[in-house]
Amino acid sequence: MQIFYGTLFTQGGESLPVEIGITLYHLELKTDYSQFIWKTNQLRSNEKADKITIHHEDGMWIECTQPGFKDQLIKYHPKSGLNPNAKPQFGPAPFGKISLVISGILLAGIAFYWWGIPAIGNWIGNHLPVSVEKELGKNMFDQMKGQWAIDKDRSQAIQEFYKQLQEQSEYSYHVVVVKEDVVNAFAMPGGYIVVYDGLLKKMKNHEELAGLLAHESSHVQYHHTSRTLCTTLANYLFFSAIIGDINGVVAILAQNADQIKSLSYSRDLETEADLKGLELLYRKNIDPKGMLGLMQTLKQEELSNGGTIPEFASTHPLPDSRISTLQEYIKQHPIQAKKDSVMEACWNRIKF
């Protein structure tokens, strides 16, 4: 997304400073008080001197004089009403064989978008060299860490906690705690795991934290994060081919690394991360009910808040079937769990 700044004029004649984000599909407008999504087919633009004006069909409009704004509009939307230089295209609709060819191309393109792109992205993500995953994760982490208030003491404690859980792996896991009241956690390619303070507050014991970290590390270990990210990348590449600017889209992805925290895994990948995480807990003699308990707590919070979904549940969906799968697995695999004194000591430092 490319960001510019201008002025928004409302139907009532009010003028407001506005942040204008240009994407492949729409404009995202943010003022101090509100946020709008303007779809491309609702807009038209014109140019006068160095000023670009974009009108919305509901009567609102924005003005921008920032250098490069026009060039980005043309780059992203060369044939739409957002291009001040575009001219309407007229002419008779094609018939006969031409119409059939065009229809076939469109159908092939739709089929490729719905089935081909996910398959390509999944394959690439599953075959990325570990060295590439590590470099990708490091670049993402370095770009995003400036946005966070990282709790150094608790990050050190949670890293020591995870050492008790970690097994031999090609990845070097790096876990941090972010001081923000957000109920979420996510993993980056190569072994970076971020846990928000808001999620830690929901936990009751160290077994729940162990369950969370086992789940997130499984997303890394089995390439779920890379596969999902590459599927997203494949979508961008598909649309970039349409507008003929692959390098530009890749650059935009690099500038928006925080998309990783909103990745939503498929149900199959979530279930695999659950079961692989449980297997890890069993090998470490940690009570697997910790993972189940945390998910039940988050599910209950969703219900008690009138259906408001915690951010963790939006990126890691918690359907009843997923919780039932965990319950059935634990029932079929009884274990004599042991308390881990090192984990417990680290947990006390993290929680309190």
C-alpha positions as CSV (number, residue, x, y, z in Angstrom):
1,M,0.0,0.0,0.0
2,Q,1.3,3.5,-0.9
3,I,0.4,6.3,1.5
4,F,-0.2,9.9,0.7
5,Y,-1.8,12.9,2.5
6,G,-4.5,15.3,1.4
7,T,-7.8,16.9,2.3
8,L,-11.3,15.2,2.5
9,F,-14.4,17.3,1.7
10,T,-17.6,15.9,3.2
11,Q,-21.2,16.4,1.8
12,G,-21.7,19.0,4.5
13,G,-18.8,21.1,3.3
14,E,-16.4,20.1,6.1
15,S,-12.7,19.7,5.2
16,L,-10.5,17.2,7.1
17,P,-6.9,16.1,6.8
18,V,-6.9,12.6,5.4
19,E,-4.4,9.8,4.9
20,I,-4.9,8.2,1.5
21,G,-3.8,4.5,1.0
22,I,-3.7,3.3,-2.6
23,T,-4.1,-0.5,-3.1
24,L,-4.8,-2.7,-6.1
25,Y,-8.5,-2.8,-5.3
26,H,-9.6,0.4,-3.6
27,L,-8.5,3.6,-1.7
28,E,-8.3,3.5,2.1
29,L,-9.0,6.8,3.8
30,K,-8.3,7.6,7.4
31,T,-9.1,10.8,9.3
32,D,-8.7,11.6,13.0
33,Y,-12.3,10.3,13.5
34,S,-13.2,7.8,10.9
35,Q,-12.0,5.4,8.2
36,F,-13.4,4.8,4.7
37,I,-13.0,2.2,1.9
38,W,-13.6,3.7,-1.5
39,K,-14.0,1.1,-4.3
40,T,-12.5,1.9,-7.6
41,N,-15.7,1.7,-9.6
42,Q,-17.3,4.4,-7.3
43,L,-14.6,7.0,-8.2
44,R,-13.5,9.4,-10.9
45,S,-10.6,11.8,-10.8
46,N,-9.4,14.9,-12.6
47,E,-6.3,17.0,-12.6
48,K,-5.9,20.8,-12.5
49,A,-2.4,22.3,-12.2
50,D,-0.6,20.2,-9.6
51,K,-3.8,19.1,-7.8
52,I,-5.5,15.8,-8.2
53,T,-9.2,15.6,-7.2
54,I,-11.0,12.3,-6.7
55,H,-14.8,12.3,-6.4
56,H,-16.9,9.6,-4.8
57,E,-20.4,8.8,-6.1
58,D,-21.9,9.8,-2.8
59,G,-20.8,13.4,-3.2
60,M,-17.6,13.4,-1.1
61,W,-14.2,14.1,-2.6
62,I,-10.5,14.3,-1.8
63,E,-7.7,16.6,-3.0
64,C,-4.0,15.8,-3.0
65,T,-1.0,17.9,-4.2
66,Q,1.7,15.5,-2.9
67,P,4.3,14.7,-5.5
68,G,4.0,11.2,-6.9
69,F,0.2,10.8,-6.1
70,K,-0.9,10.9,-9.8
71,D,1.9,8.5,-10.8
72,Q,0.8,5.9,-8.2
73,L,-2.9,6.2,-9.3
74,I,-1.9,5.5,-12.9
75,K,0.4,2.7,-11.8
76,Y,-2.3,0.8,-9.8
77,H,-5.3,1.8,-11.8
78,P,-4.2,2.5,-15.4
79,K,-7.6,1.9,-17.0
80,S,-10.0,3.1,-14.3
81,G,-11.6,6.4,-13.5
82,L,-8.8,7.0,-11.0
83,N,-6.4,7.6,-13.9
84,P,-6.7,11.3,-14.8
85,N,-5.3,10.5,-18.2
86,A,-7.6,7.6,-19.0
87,K,-10.1,7.9,-21.9
88,P,-13.4,5.9,-22.1
89,Q,-13.1,2.9,-24.4
90,F,-15.9,2.6,-26.9
91,G,-16.7,0.0,-29.6
92,P,-19.0,-2.9,-30.4
93,A,-18.8,-6.0,-28.2
94,P,-16.9,-8.9,-29.9
95,F,-19.0,-11.7,-31.3
96,G,-18.6,-15.3,-32.5
97,K,-15.2,-16.9,-32.1
98,I,-13.6,-13.8,-30.5
99,S,-16.3,-13.8,-27.9
100,L,-15.7,-17.5,-27.2
101,V,-11.9,-17.0,-26.9
102,I,-12.3,-14.1,-24.5
103,S,-14.8,-16.1,-22.4
104,G,-12.5,-19.0,-22.3
105,I,-9.6,-16.8,-21.2
106,L,-11.7,-15.3,-18.5
107,L,-12.9,-18.7,-17.2
108,A,-9.3,-20.0,-17.2
109,G,-8.2,-16.9,-15.3
110,I,-10.9,-17.4,-12.7
111,A,-10.1,-21.1,-12.3
112,F,-6.4,-20.3,-11.9
113,Y,-7.2,-17.7,-9.3
114,W,-9.4,-19.9,-7.2
115,W,-7.5,-23.2,-7.5
116,G,-4.1,-22.7,-9.2
117,I,-2.8,-19.8,-7.0
118,P,-3.4,-21.5,-3.6
119,A,-1.8,-24.7,-4.9
120,I,1.3,-22.8,-6.2
121,G,1.6,-20.8,-3.1
122,N,1.3,-23.9,-0.9
123,W,3.9,-25.8,-2.9
124,I,6.4,-22.9,-2.9
125,G,6.0,-22.3,0.9
126,N,6.5,-26.0,1.6
127,H,9.7,-26.1,-0.4
128,L,11.4,-22.9,0.7
129,P,14.9,-23.5,2.0
130,V,15.2,-23.0,5.7
131,S,17.9,-20.3,5.1
132,V,15.3,-18.4,3.0
133,E,12.6,-18.7,5.7
134,K,15.1,-17.5,8.4
135,E,16.1,-14.5,6.3
136,L,12.4,-13.7,5.5
137,G,11.5,-13.9,9.2
138,K,14.4,-11.8,10.3
139,N,13.5,-9.1,7.8
140,M,9.9,-9.1,8.9
141,F,10.8,-9.0,12.6
142,D,13.3,-6.2,12.1
143,Q,10.7,-4.1,10.2
144,M,8.0,-4.6,12.8
145,K,9.8,-4.5,16.1
146,G,10.0,-0.7,15.9
147,Q,6.2,-0.6,16.3
148,W,6.2,-2.6,19.5
149,A,6.9,-1.9,23.1
150,I,8.9,-5.2,23.8
151,D,9.1,-6.2,27.4
152,K,12.7,-7.2,27.6
153,D,12.6,-8.9,31.1
154,R,9.5,-11.0,30.2
155,S,10.9,-11.7,26.8
156,Q,14.0,-13.1,28.4
157,A,11.9,-15.2,30.7
158,I,9.7,-16.6,27.9
159,Q,12.8,-17.4,25.9
160,E,14.1,-19.4,28.8
161,F,10.7,-21.0,29.2
162,Y,10.7,-22.1,25.6
163,K,14.2,-23.6,25.8
164,Q,12.6,-26.3,28.1
165,L,10.1,-27.0,25.4
166,Q,12.3,-26.8,22.3
167,E,13.6,-29.9,20.6
168,Q,16.4,-30.2,18.0
169,S,15.4,-28.2,15.0
170,E,16.7,-26.5,11.9
171,Y,15.1,-23.3,13.3
172,S,16.4,-21.1,16.1
173,Y,13.3,-19.9,17.9
174,H,13.1,-16.4,19.1
175,V,10.1,-15.5,21.4
176,V,9.2,-12.0,22.5
177,V,6.5,-10.4,24.7
178,V,4.9,-7.2,23.5
179,K,3.4,-4.9,26.0
180,E,0.0,-4.3,24.4
181,D,-3.5,-5.3,25.6
182,V,-4.2,-7.5,22.5
183,V,-5.4,-11.1,22.9
184,N,-3.1,-12.5,20.2
185,A,0.1,-14.4,19.3
186,F,1.6,-15.2,15.9
187,A,4.6,-16.9,14.3
188,M,6.9,-15.7,11.5
189,P,8.8,-17.8,9.1
190,G,12.1,-19.1,10.4
191,G,11.2,-19.2,14.1
192,Y,10.1,-15.8,15.4
193,I,7.1,-16.0,17.8
194,V,5.3,-12.9,19.2
195,V,3.0,-13.1,22.2
196,Y,1.0,-10.1,23.3
197,D,0.5,-9.2,26.9
198,G,-3.3,-9.3,26.6
199,L,-3.1,-13.0,25.8
200,L,-0.8,-13.7,28.7
201,K,-3.4,-12.1,31.0
202,K,-5.9,-14.7,30.0
203,M,-3.7,-17.7,31.0
204,K,-4.0,-19.5,34.3
205,N,-0.9,-21.6,34.4
206,H,2.4,-22.5,32.7
207,E,0.9,-25.5,30.9
208,E,-1.4,-23.1,28.9
209,L,1.7,-21.1,27.8
210,A,3.5,-24.3,26.9
211,G,0.4,-25.3,24.8
212,L,0.4,-21.9,23.0
213,L,4.1,-22.0,22.2
214,A,3.9,-25.7,21.1
215,H,1.1,-24.7,18.7
216,E,2.9,-21.6,17.3
217,S,6.2,-23.4,16.9
218,S,4.4,-26.2,15.0
219,H,3.2,-23.5,12.5
220,V,6.8,-22.8,11.9
221,Q,8.2,-26.3,12.0
222,Y,5.7,-27.6,9.5
223,H,6.0,-24.6,7.2
224,H,2.4,-23.4,7.8
225,T,3.4,-19.7,8.1
226,S,5.5,-19.8,5.0
227,R,2.9,-21.7,3.0
228,T,0.1,-19.3,4.0
229,L,2.3,-16.3,3.3
230,C,3.4,-17.6,-0.1
231,T,-0.2,-18.2,-1.0
232,T,-0.8,-14.5,-0.2
233,L,2.3,-13.6,-2.2
234,A,1.0,-15.7,-5.2
235,N,-2.2,-13.6,-5.2
236,Y,-0.2,-10.4,-5.3
237,L,1.9,-11.8,-8.1
238,F,-1.2,-12.8,-10.1
239,F,-2.6,-9.3,-9.9
240,S,0.8,-7.7,-10.6
241,A,1.0,-9.7,-13.8
242,I,-2.3,-8.0,-14.9
243,I,-0.9,-4.5,-14.3
244,G,2.6,-5.5,-15.4
245,D,4.5,-4.5,-12.3
246,I,5.8,-7.5,-10.4
247,N,8.7,-5.6,-8.7
248,G,6.4,-2.9,-7.4
249,V,4.1,-5.4,-5.8
250,V,6.9,-7.3,-4.1
251,A,8.2,-3.9,-2.8
252,I,4.8,-3.2,-1.4
253,L,4.7,-6.5,0.4
254,A,8.1,-5.8,1.9
255,Q,6.9,-2.5,3.2
256,N,3.8,-4.1,4.8
257,A,5.4,-6.9,6.8
258,D,2.8,-6.5,9.6
259,Q,0.4,-8.4,7.4
260,I,2.0,-11.5,8.9
261,K,0.2,-10.9,12.2
262,S,-3.2,-11.1,10.5
263,L,-2.6,-14.3,8.6
264,S,-5.5,-16.7,9.0
265,Y,-4.6,-20.4,8.7
266,S,-6.9,-22.9,7.1
267,R,-8.8,-25.3,9.4
268,D,-6.5,-28.2,8.3
269,L,-3.4,-26.3,9.2
270,E,-4.8,-25.3,12.6
271,T,-5.7,-28.8,13.4
272,E,-2.3,-30.1,12.4
273,A,-0.6,-27.4,14.5
274,D,-2.8,-28.5,17.5
275,L,-2.0,-32.2,17.1
276,K,1.7,-31.6,16.5
277,G,1.8,-29.3,19.4
278,L,0.1,-31.9,21.6
279,E,2.7,-34.5,20.5
280,L,5.4,-32.1,21.6
281,L,3.8,-31.6,25.0
282,Y,3.5,-35.4,25.5
283,R,7.2,-35.9,24.7
284,K,8.0,-33.3,27.3
285,N,5.6,-34.8,29.9
286,I,3.7,-31.5,30.1
287,D,0.0,-31.7,30.8
288,P,-1.7,-31.3,27.4
289,K,-4.9,-30.0,29.0
290,G,-3.1,-26.7,29.1
291,M,-3.6,-26.2,25.4
292,L,-7.2,-27.2,25.6
293,G,-7.8,-25.0,28.6
294,L,-6.5,-21.9,26.9
295,M,-8.7,-22.5,23.9
296,Q,-11.8,-23.1,26.0
297,T,-11.0,-19.9,27.9
298,L,-10.8,-17.9,24.7
299,K,-13.9,-19.5,23.3
300,Q,-15.8,-18.7,26.5
301,E,-14.7,-15.1,26.3
302,E,-16.0,-14.9,22.8
303,L,-19.4,-16.1,24.0
304,S,-19.5,-13.9,27.2
305,N,-18.7,-10.8,25.1
306,G,-21.7,-11.3,22.9
307,G,-19.8,-12.8,20.0
308,T,-17.0,-10.4,20.0
309,I,-14.1,-12.5,18.7
310,P,-10.7,-12.1,20.4
311,E,-8.0,-11.3,17.8
312,F,-6.4,-14.7,18.5
313,A,-9.6,-16.4,17.5
314,S,-9.9,-14.4,14.3
315,T,-6.5,-15.5,13.1
316,H,-6.6,-19.0,14.7
317,P,-10.3,-19.9,14.5
318,L,-11.7,-21.9,17.4
319,P,-14.7,-23.9,16.1
320,D,-16.2,-26.4,18.5
321,S,-15.0,-29.2,16.2
322,R,-11.4,-28.2,16.8
323,I,-11.8,-28.2,20.5
324,S,-13.6,-31.5,20.3
325,T,-10.6,-33.0,18.4
326,L,-8.3,-31.9,21.2
327,Q,-10.6,-33.4,23.8
328,E,-10.8,-36.7,22.0
329,Y,-7.0,-36.9,21.5
330,I,-6.3,-36.2,25.1
331,K,-8.9,-38.8,26.2
332,Q,-7.4,-41.5,24.0
333,H,-3.8,-40.7,25.1
334,P,-3.7,-40.5,29.0
335,I,-0.4,-39.2,30.4
336,Q,1.2,-38.9,33.8
337,A,2.3,-35.2,33.4
338,K,5.1,-33.8,35.5
339,K,5.5,-30.2,36.8
340,D,8.6,-28.5,35.3
341,S,10.3,-26.4,38.0
342,V,12.2,-24.3,35.5
343,M,9.1,-23.6,33.5
344,E,7.2,-22.7,36.6
345,A,9.9,-20.3,37.8
346,C,9.9,-18.6,34.3
347,W,6.1,-18.5,34.3
348,N,6.1,-16.6,37.6
349,R,8.4,-14.0,36.1
350,I,6.3,-13.8,33.0
351,K,2.9,-13.7,34.7
352,F,3.7,-11.5,37.6
